[in-house]
């Protein structure tokens, strides 16, 4: 077996090293050192809301509340019990911490995040979100792993070293994160139990045979040693770090974030943390039948909200709040119509939450459009491609050149100004798509799209069905500034609900339309 092949296999099977309560998984050049282990002190915390979060019961569109209530009467939260954050958005009442963060200017939301040709399978959609692939593309590397690969081509050979003494990424959980999977090795180290931090279990190294098997076994031993070296640095940082532990509620996510705060304050130079809060696959008992403000989804949203609020307050007291950006992701949202089991089924796009001191109060994108007659399969339409959100974070938080971002994301990138005032490279502003309209609506076999753009832009116009499948590319061309009108022919399409998406440069508008 070639060493490169062995590295790849060891990354896949995660070679555990015991580290007190930690389970350390074997991890898989210099320019990147300024981002991950060097001069820059920026930290990114990713929280996976595993199972598919119901964004429509998280950030409730008040301008479509009546239609939403008709579509999901069994799970809709009464309007008078919602927490108001804007005139058009109500927040689930369990999320008081999130509301406080929004009021304090520490929270942003990107509406309608998804991808073309949405896959509603958990496993496939999780893979798409972690690899940043297209729906019909299968990648073996994660979106952060590819970036790390581009800077540290020889990893893990020669690491840790003086310039990069700490793990590049840490995953809280029993396995390393696919987000950080490189071409030959994974860049993250998994920590199984954040509540039990102890010494290393190094073991005794036996003499190795002088043959080909001994060579590979020697590499295995060296890999374990690397994991132990990184583990030692983690223990040192946690021991040296501080956390205002009384701020945190009693939950798994809060425990994870508490340890992350200790690692950051203790001087660990790790820049990527991947955390997980599972249970969002709420097909049944999403709400309590006797009180829809309670139930499993309310419990999960409360845990998320309370944990990240405590984390943000802790970071402020520790004086490191400007260094940390957090964001949530989930493999898909839920269908608009509720089911017979007090739950919701797999849908399409959903909101992403960003938290940190560099955000301000920012809602990016329009509220989801809910019709008077909702198709049984209808999900929330995509406004922003999740890969564009990832790329914007790389640009503005980690100072990655836009050309590099486009390459890493295989050409899929539309800048989204998520981060705001602390952005390192944010020099762009979104020019809105002014007064984009589809008419007539409903329509028979054709309709018109009218829109205005403020400067010459590349304009892409696509038509999607209710499950997020791309059914027609209407236009993809450079257009001059001014007013435009596009005639759309749909003779070959069945009657039903569709979504017309107009992307002009960095701006986007998605419109719900109905073919009679």
Rosetta blueprint (number, residue, H / E / L):
1 X L
2 X L
3 X H
4 X H
5 X H
6 X H
7 X H
8 X H
9 X H
10 X H
11 X H
12 X H
13 X H
14 X L
15 X L
16 X E
17 X E
18 X E
19 X E
20 X L
21 X L
22 X E
23 X E
24 X E
25 X E
26 X L
27 X L
28 X L
29 X L
30 X L
31 X L
32 X L
33 X H
34 X H
35 X H
36 X H
37 X L
38 X L
39 X L
40 X L
41 X L
42 X L
43 X E
44 X E
45 X E
46 X E
47 X E
48 X E
49 X E
50 X L
51 X L
52 X L
53 X L
54 X L
55 X H
56 X H
57 X H
58 X L
59 X E
60 X E
61 X E
62 X H
63 X H
64 X H
65 X H
66 X H
67 X H
68 X H
69 X H
70 X H
71 X H
72 X L
73 X L
74 X L
75 X L
76 X L
77 X L
78 X L
79 X H
80 X H
81 X H
82 X L
83 X E
84 X E
85 X L
86 X L
87 X L
88 X L
89 X E
90 X E
91 X E
92 X L
93 X L
94 X L
95 X L
96 X H
97 X H
98 X H
99 X H
100 X H
101 X H
102 X H
103 X H
104 X L
105 X L
106 X E
107 X E
108 X E
109 X E
110 X E
111 X E
112 X E
113 X E
114 X E
115 X L
116 X L
117 X L
118 X L
119 X L
120 X L
121 X L
122 X H
123 X H
124 X H
125 X H
126 X H
127 X H
128 X H
129 X H
130 X H
131 X H
132 X L
133 X L
134 X L
135 X L
136 X L
137 X L
138 X L
139 X L
140 X L
141 X L
142 X L
143 X H
144 X H
145 X H
146 X H
147 X H
148 X H
149 X H
150 X H
151 X H
152 X L
153 X L
154 X L
155 X L
156 X L
157 X L
158 X L
159 X L
160 X L
161 X L
162 X L
163 X L
164 X L
165 X L
166 X L
167 X L
168 X L
169 X E
170 X E
171 X E
172 X E
173 X L
174 X L
175 X L
176 X L
177 X L
178 X H
179 X H
180 X H
181 X E
182 X L
183 X L
184 X L
185 X L
186 X E
187 X L
188 X E
189 X E
190 X E
191 X E
192 X L
193 X L
194 X L
195 X L
196 X L
197 X L
198 X L
199 X L
200 X E
201 X L
202 X L
203 X L
204 X L
205 X L
206 X L
207 X L
208 X L
209 X L
210 X L
211 X L
212 X H
213 X H
214 X H
215 X H
216 X H
217 X H
218 X H
219 X H
220 X H
221 X H
222 X H
223 X H
224 X H
225 X H
226 X H
227 X H
228 X H
229 X H
230 X H
231 X H
232 X H
233 X H
234 X H
235 X H
236 X H
237 X H
238 X H
239 X H
240 X H
241 X L
242 X L
243 X L
244 X L
245 X H
246 X H
247 X H
248 X L
249 X L
250 X L
251 X L
252 X H
253 X H
254 X H
255 X H
256 X H
257 X H
258 X H
259 X H
260 X H
261 X H
262 X H
263 X H
264 X H
265 X H
266 X L
267 X L
268 X L
269 X L
270 X L
271 X L
272 X E
273 X E
274 X E
275 X E
276 X E
277 X E
278 X L
279 X L
280 X L
281 X L
282 X L
283 X L
284 X L
285 X L
286 X L
287 X L
288 X E
289 X L
290 X L
291 X E
292 X L
293 X L
294 X L
295 X L
296 X H
297 X H
298 X H
299 X H
300 X H
301 X H
302 X H
303 X H
304 X H
305 X H
306 X H
307 X H
308 X H
309 X H
310 X H
311 X H
312 X H
313 X H
314 X H
315 X H
316 X H
317 X H
318 X H
319 X L
320 X L
321 X H
322 X H
323 X H
324 X E
325 X E
326 X E
327 X E
328 X E
329 X E
330 X L
331 X L
332 X L
333 X L
334 X E
335 X E
336 X L
337 X L
338 X L
339 X L
340 X L
341 X L
342 X L
343 X L
344 X L
345 X L
346 X E
347 X L
348 X L
349 X L
350 X E
351 X E
352 X E
353 X E
354 X E
355 X E
356 X L
357 X L
358 X L
359 X L
360 X E
361 X E
362 X E
363 X E
364 X E
365 X L
366 X L
367 X L
368 X L
369 X L
370 X L
371 X L
372 X L
373 X L
374 X L
375 X L
376 X L
377 X L
378 X L
379 X E
380 X L
381 X L
382 X L
383 X L
384 X E
385 X E
386 X H
387 X H
388 X H
389 X H
390 X H
391 X H
392 X H
393 X H
394 X H
395 X H
396 X H
397 X H
398 X H
399 X L
400 X L
401 X L
402 X H
403 X H
404 X H
405 X H
406 X H
407 X H
408 X H
409 X L
410 X L
411 X L
412 X L
413 X L
414 X L
415 X L
416 X L
417 X L
418 X L
419 X L
420 X L
421 X L
422 X L
423 X L
424 X L
425 X L
426 X L
427 X L
428 X L
429 X L
430 X L
431 X L
432 X L
433 X L
434 X E
435 X E
436 X E
437 X E
438 X E
439 X E
440 X L
441 X L
442 X L
443 X E
444 X L
445 X L
446 X E
447 X E
448 X E
449 X E
450 X E
451 X E
452 X E
453 X E
454 X L
455 X L
456 X L
457 X E
458 X E
459 X E
460 X E
461 X E
462 X E
463 X E
464 X E
465 X L
466 X L
467 X L
468 X L
469 X L
470 X E
471 X E
472 X E
473 X E
474 X E
475 X E
476 X E
477 X E
478 X E
479 X E
480 X L
481 X L
482 X E
483 X E
484 X E
485 X E
486 X E
487 X E
488 X E
489 X E
490 X L
491 X L
492 X L
493 X L
494 X L
495 X L
496 X E
497 X E
498 X E
499 X E
500 X E
501 X E
502 X E
503 X E
504 X E
505 X L
506 X L
507 X E
508 X E
509 X E
510 X E
511 X E
512 X E
513 X E
514 X E
515 X E
516 X L
